[in-house]
């Protein structure tokens, strides 16, 4: 009984409540909620919580609520709760959540719980979790051998920022702007002669963006690019073009640090453009459409409910083209596009 009381005192101290600091300095066989009036208040706060409710409240922003959840889990001392917490410890991908599970296991105590905490102290990929587990064991009187020195370097990336900013089921909404440089080769056959015409154009784009995080690191998204170009390709030639791209996309997010992510994406969709080409006094209407495909490399800066992406894309358009000056000729356009963009996105 003394070991159980000391373990819960360790837990409450670890989660940082005034009651925990008093309890951690008190020894004996008293139950934690009988140590001080503050601890008694914490016990009363969570006296009706189930195991699942208490586990959820360990993630509360309130230190008093976290203390109440700790006391409640200690009181339940249910072997089923220990097994569930131990399984959660192995399955959880967010380091902060694993640390909270370690704290709860230390509070409940017993061979199975302490064995799970022991394994976390030596095997968890996060230094924060290993340190929390070691401190809980040491304060409980369980000697833990010194850690084996590890090579200096960043902690392994588990696909989730340490802060848990992005999570499974989150949605992304936002807008972005882009500059695009296009290089086009227009090929058609006239009287059995194959003719190729090359030109290039700089365009500007605005895009609404939507995304859904299937996993904390994997996003399925969609964007609608609205494009405009007004280029003088030569002294006597002017091209004005409007276009849209419908772009479903798959994006992978890799955490470089707590607030910086590296992204890799594949975009595959449909594009259409329409415009006019003026050469001297002659004007022709031109339209083109077809497949849009290409990769994206980017960096995202993450804050509370905000993402600022910066990306570079390379597109290929194997399009068919219609020119009002040559309506009976089939044109094939091969486009290569380099695009640079940024924006502001909200996620929730």
C-alpha positions as CSV (number, residue, x, y, z in Angstrom):
1,X,0.0,0.0,0.0
2,X,2.9,2.4,0.8
3,X,4.4,1.8,-2.7
4,X,1.0,2.6,-4.3
5,X,0.6,5.8,-2.4
6,X,4.1,6.9,-3.2
7,X,3.6,6.2,-6.9
8,X,0.5,8.3,-7.1
9,X,2.3,11.1,-5.3
10,X,5.0,10.8,-8.0
11,X,2.4,11.1,-10.7
12,X,0.6,14.1,-9.3
13,X,4.0,15.8,-8.8
14,X,4.9,15.0,-12.4
15,X,1.7,16.6,-13.9
16,X,2.5,19.8,-12.0
17,X,-0.3,20.5,-9.6
18,X,0.0,22.2,-6.1
19,X,-1.6,19.1,-4.7
20,X,1.0,16.9,-6.3
21,X,3.9,19.0,-4.9
22,X,2.5,18.5,-1.4
23,X,1.7,14.8,-1.9
24,X,5.2,14.1,-3.3
25,X,6.7,15.4,0.0
26,X,4.4,13.2,2.2
27,X,5.1,9.6,3.0
28,X,3.0,7.0,4.8
29,X,0.1,4.8,3.9
30,X,-2.5,7.5,3.4
31,X,-4.4,7.5,0.2
32,X,-3.4,10.5,-2.0
33,X,-6.7,12.2,-1.7
34,X,-6.4,12.2,2.1
35,X,-3.0,14.0,2.1
36,X,-4.2,17.6,1.7
37,X,-7.5,19.4,1.1
38,X,-6.3,20.3,-2.5
39,X,-5.7,16.6,-3.2
40,X,-9.1,15.7,-1.7
41,X,-10.7,18.3,-4.1
42,X,-8.9,16.6,-7.0
43,X,-10.2,13.2,-6.0
44,X,-13.8,14.5,-5.7
45,X,-13.5,16.1,-9.2
46,X,-13.0,12.8,-10.9
47,X,-14.9,10.4,-8.6
48,X,-17.5,9.5,-11.3
49,X,-15.2,9.1,-14.2
50,X,-14.8,5.8,-16.0
51,X,-11.4,4.5,-17.0
52,X,-11.8,5.9,-20.5
53,X,-13.0,9.3,-19.3
54,X,-10.0,9.5,-16.9
55,X,-7.6,8.6,-19.7
56,X,-9.1,11.3,-21.9
57,X,-8.7,13.9,-19.2
58,X,-5.0,13.2,-18.8
59,X,-4.7,15.4,-21.9
60,X,-6.6,18.3,-20.4
61,X,-5.1,21.8,-20.4
62,X,-5.9,22.1,-16.7
63,X,-3.4,20.8,-14.2
64,X,-6.2,20.2,-11.7
65,X,-8.1,18.0,-14.1
66,X,-4.9,16.0,-14.9
67,X,-4.4,15.5,-11.2
68,X,-8.0,14.3,-10.8
69,X,-7.6,11.9,-13.6
70,X,-4.4,10.5,-12.0
71,X,-6.1,10.0,-8.7
72,X,-9.1,8.3,-10.4
73,X,-6.9,5.9,-12.3
74,X,-5.0,5.0,-9.1
75,X,-8.3,4.4,-7.3
76,X,-9.7,2.1,-10.0
77,X,-6.6,-0.2,-10.0
78,X,-8.3,-2.3,-12.7
79,X,-6.1,-4.9,-14.5
80,X,-8.1,-4.2,-17.6
81,X,-7.2,-0.5,-17.4
82,X,-3.5,-1.4,-17.1
83,X,-3.6,-3.7,-20.1
84,X,-5.4,-1.1,-22.1
85,X,-2.9,1.6,-21.1
86,X,0.0,-0.7,-21.9
87,X,-1.4,-1.4,-25.4
88,X,-2.0,2.3,-25.9
89,X,1.6,3.0,-25.0
90,X,2.8,0.7,-27.8
91,X,0.3,2.0,-30.4
92,X,0.4,5.7,-29.7
93,X,2.3,7.8,-32.4
94,X,2.4,11.2,-30.5
95,X,5.3,11.4,-28.0
96,X,3.3,13.7,-25.6
97,X,0.4,11.2,-25.5
98,X,2.9,8.4,-24.7
99,X,4.3,10.4,-21.9
100,X,0.9,10.9,-20.4
101,X,0.2,7.1,-20.7
102,X,3.5,6.4,-18.8
103,X,2.5,8.8,-16.1
104,X,-0.9,7.0,-15.7
105,X,0.8,3.6,-15.6
106,X,3.2,4.8,-12.9
107,X,0.2,6.0,-10.9
108,X,-1.7,2.7,-11.0
109,X,1.4,0.6,-10.1
110,X,1.7,-3.1,-10.0
111,X,4.0,-5.5,-11.8
112,X,2.4,-5.2,-15.3
113,X,2.2,-1.4,-15.2
114,X,5.8,-0.9,-13.9
115,X,7.0,-3.4,-16.5
116,X,5.5,-1.2,-19.2
117,X,7.0,1.9,-17.7
118,X,10.4,0.1,-17.5
119,X,10.2,-0.8,-21.2
120,X,9.4,2.8,-22.1
121,X,12.3,4.0,-20.1
122,X,14.7,2.0,-22.2
123,X,13.0,1.6,-25.6
124,X,10.8,4.6,-26.4
125,X,12.1,6.6,-29.4
126,X,11.4,9.9,-27.7
127,X,13.9,11.3,-25.1
128,X,11.0,13.1,-23.4
129,X,9.1,9.9,-22.8
130,X,12.2,7.9,-21.7
131,X,13.1,10.7,-19.2
132,X,9.6,10.7,-17.7
133,X,9.6,6.9,-17.3
134,X,13.0,6.9,-15.7
135,X,12.0,9.6,-13.2
136,X,8.8,7.8,-12.3
137,X,10.7,4.5,-11.6
138,X,13.5,6.2,-9.7
139,X,11.0,8.0,-7.4
140,X,9.1,4.8,-6.9
141,X,12.3,3.2,-5.6
142,X,13.0,1.1,-8.8
143,X,16.6,1.4,-9.8
144,X,17.1,2.0,-13.5
145,X,20.6,1.5,-15.1
146,X,22.1,4.6,-16.7
147,X,21.1,5.0,-20.3
148,X,23.5,3.9,-23.0
149,X,25.0,7.1,-24.7
150,X,23.4,7.6,-28.1
151,X,24.9,9.4,-31.1
152,X,23.9,13.0,-31.2
153,X,21.3,13.9,-33.8
154,X,17.6,14.5,-34.2
155,X,15.1,12.1,-32.7
156,X,13.5,9.7,-35.1
157,X,10.7,11.2,-37.1
158,X,7.5,9.2,-36.4
159,X,5.4,11.2,-38.9
160,X,3.8,13.5,-36.2
161,X,5.2,16.8,-34.9
162,X,6.1,16.4,-31.2
163,X,3.5,19.0,-30.3
164,X,0.8,16.9,-32.0
165,X,-0.3,20.0,-34.1
166,X,-1.5,17.8,-37.0
167,X,-3.5,14.7,-36.3
168,X,-5.5,12.0,-38.0
169,X,-8.9,13.3,-39.1
170,X,-7.8,17.0,-39.3
171,X,-9.1,19.1,-42.2
172,X,-7.2,21.8,-44.1
173,X,-8.8,24.9,-45.7
174,X,-7.1,27.8,-47.2
175,X,-5.9,29.8,-50.2
176,X,-2.6,30.2,-52.1
177,X,-1.0,32.2,-54.9
178,X,1.5,30.9,-57.5
179,X,3.7,32.1,-60.3
180,X,4.1,29.6,-63.2
181,X,6.5,29.6,-66.1
182,X,5.2,27.5,-69.1
183,X,7.1,26.2,-72.0
184,X,4.9,24.9,-74.9
185,X,5.7,22.9,-78.0
186,X,2.7,23.0,-80.4
187,X,2.9,20.3,-83.1
188,X,0.5,19.9,-86.0
189,X,0.6,18.4,-89.6
190,X,-0.1,20.7,-92.5
191,X,-0.1,19.1,-96.0
192,X,1.9,16.1,-94.6
193,X,4.5,18.5,-93.2
194,X,4.9,18.3,-89.4
195,X,5.3,21.8,-88.0
196,X,6.4,22.6,-84.4
197,X,5.9,26.0,-82.8
198,X,7.5,26.8,-79.5
199,X,6.5,29.6,-77.1
200,X,6.5,30.3,-73.4
201,X,4.4,32.3,-71.0
202,X,4.4,33.6,-67.4
203,X,1.1,33.2,-65.5
204,X,-0.3,34.0,-62.2
205,X,-2.7,31.8,-60.2
206,X,-5.1,31.9,-57.2
207,X,-6.2,28.6,-55.6
208,X,-8.7,27.5,-52.9
209,X,-7.4,24.4,-51.1
210,X,-9.0,21.6,-49.2
211,X,-7.3,18.6,-47.5
212,X,-8.2,15.7,-45.2
213,X,-5.5,13.9,-43.0
214,X,-6.2,10.2,-43.4
215,X,-3.3,9.7,-41.1
216,X,-1.3,12.3,-39.1
217,X,1.3,12.3,-41.9
218,X,-0.8,11.4,-45.0
219,X,-3.2,13.9,-46.6
220,X,-5.7,13.6,-49.4
221,X,-6.5,17.0,-50.9
222,X,-8.0,19.0,-53.8
223,X,-7.4,22.4,-55.2
224,X,-8.9,24.6,-58.0
225,X,-6.3,26.8,-59.7
226,X,-7.5,29.8,-61.5
227,X,-4.8,31.1,-63.9
228,X,-4.2,34.3,-65.9
229,X,-1.5,35.1,-68.4
230,X,-0.9,38.3,-70.5
231,X,2.3,37.9,-72.4
232,X,4.0,39.8,-75.3
233,X,5.9,36.9,-76.8
234,X,7.4,39.3,-79.4
235,X,7.0,42.9,-80.6
236,X,4.0,42.1,-82.7
237,X,2.5,39.0,-80.9
238,X,0.4,39.2,-77.7
239,X,-1.2,36.2,-75.9
240,X,-4.0,36.6,-73.2
241,X,-5.1,33.4,-71.5
242,X,-7.4,32.3,-68.7
243,X,-7.4,28.8,-67.4
244,X,-8.3,26.4,-64.6
245,X,-6.7,23.3,-63.2
246,X,-8.7,20.8,-61.1
247,X,-6.0,19.0,-59.0
248,X,-6.6,16.1,-56.7
249,X,-3.5,15.3,-54.7
250,X,-1.8,13.0,-52.2
251,X,0.7,14.6,-49.8
252,X,3.1,13.1,-47.2
253,X,4.2,15.3,-44.2
254,X,7.5,14.6,-42.5
255,X,8.3,16.5,-39.3
256,X,11.7,18.3,-39.4
257,X,11.1,20.0,-36.0
258,X,8.2,20.9,-33.8
259,X,6.9,23.5,-36.2
260,X,8.5,22.7,-39.5
261,X,7.4,19.9,-41.9
262,X,8.8,18.7,-45.2
263,X,6.2,17.7,-47.7
264,X,6.2,15.6,-50.9
265,X,3.1,15.4,-53.0
266,X,1.8,14.0,-56.3
267,X,-0.9,16.0,-58.2
268,X,-3.0,14.4,-61.0
269,X,-5.9,16.2,-62.6
270,X,-7.5,18.0,-65.5
271,X,-6.7,21.5,-67.0
272,X,-8.4,23.8,-69.4
273,X,-7.4,27.1,-70.9
274,X,-8.9,29.6,-73.4
275,X,-7.5,32.8,-74.8
276,X,-6.6,34.9,-77.8
277,X,-3.4,35.4,-79.8
278,X,-2.9,38.7,-81.5
279,X,-0.3,38.8,-84.3
280,X,-0.3,42.3,-85.9
281,X,-3.9,42.9,-87.0
282,X,-4.8,39.1,-87.0
283,X,-6.5,37.6,-83.9
284,X,-7.1,33.9,-83.3
285,X,-8.9,32.1,-80.5
286,X,-7.0,29.3,-78.9
287,X,-8.2,26.7,-76.4
288,X,-6.5,23.6,-74.9
289,X,-7.3,21.0,-72.4
290,X,-6.0,17.7,-71.0
291,X,-4.1,15.9,-68.3
292,X,-2.1,17.7,-65.6
293,X,0.4,15.7,-63.7
294,X,3.4,16.4,-61.6
295,X,5.3,16.3,-58.2
296,X,5.6,18.9,-55.5
297,X,8.3,19.5,-52.9
298,X,7.6,21.9,-50.1
299,X,8.1,23.2,-46.6
300,X,5.3,24.0,-44.2
301,X,5.5,26.2,-41.1
302,X,2.9,25.0,-38.5
303,X,1.4,27.0,-35.7
304,X,-1.7,26.7,-33.6
305,X,-4.4,25.9,-36.3
306,X,-2.3,27.6,-39.1
307,X,-0.1,26.3,-41.8
308,X,2.1,28.4,-44.1
309,X,3.2,26.3,-47.1
310,X,6.0,27.2,-49.5
311,X,6.3,24.8,-52.5
312,X,7.9,24.1,-55.9
313,X,6.0,22.1,-58.5
314,X,6.8,20.7,-61.9
315,X,3.9,19.9,-64.3
316,X,3.5,18.1,-67.6
317,X,0.5,18.8,-69.9
318,X,0.0,16.4,-72.8
319,X,-2.8,18.6,-74.2
320,X,-4.9,18.8,-77.4
321,X,-5.1,22.4,-78.8
322,X,-7.6,24.1,-81.0
323,X,-6.7,27.2,-83.1
324,X,-9.4,29.2,-84.9
325,X,-6.9,30.1,-87.6
326,X,-6.4,26.4,-88.4
327,X,-9.7,24.7,-87.4
328,X,-9.2,21.6,-89.6
329,X,-5.8,20.8,-88.2
330,X,-5.2,18.7,-85.1
331,X,-2.8,20.3,-82.7
332,X,-0.8,18.5,-80.0
333,X,0.6,20.6,-77.2
334,X,3.4,19.4,-74.9
335,X,3.7,21.8,-71.9
336,X,6.2,21.8,-69.2
337,X,5.4,24.1,-66.2
338,X,7.5,25.2,-63.3
339,X,5.4,26.7,-60.5
340,X,6.3,28.4,-57.2
341,X,3.7,29.2,-54.6
342,X,2.8,30.0,-51.0
343,X,-0.4,30.6,-49.0
344,X,-2.2,30.6,-45.6
345,X,-4.1,27.5,-44.6
346,X,-6.2,26.7,-41.5
347,X,-6.4,23.2,-40.0
348,X,-8.8,21.9,-37.4
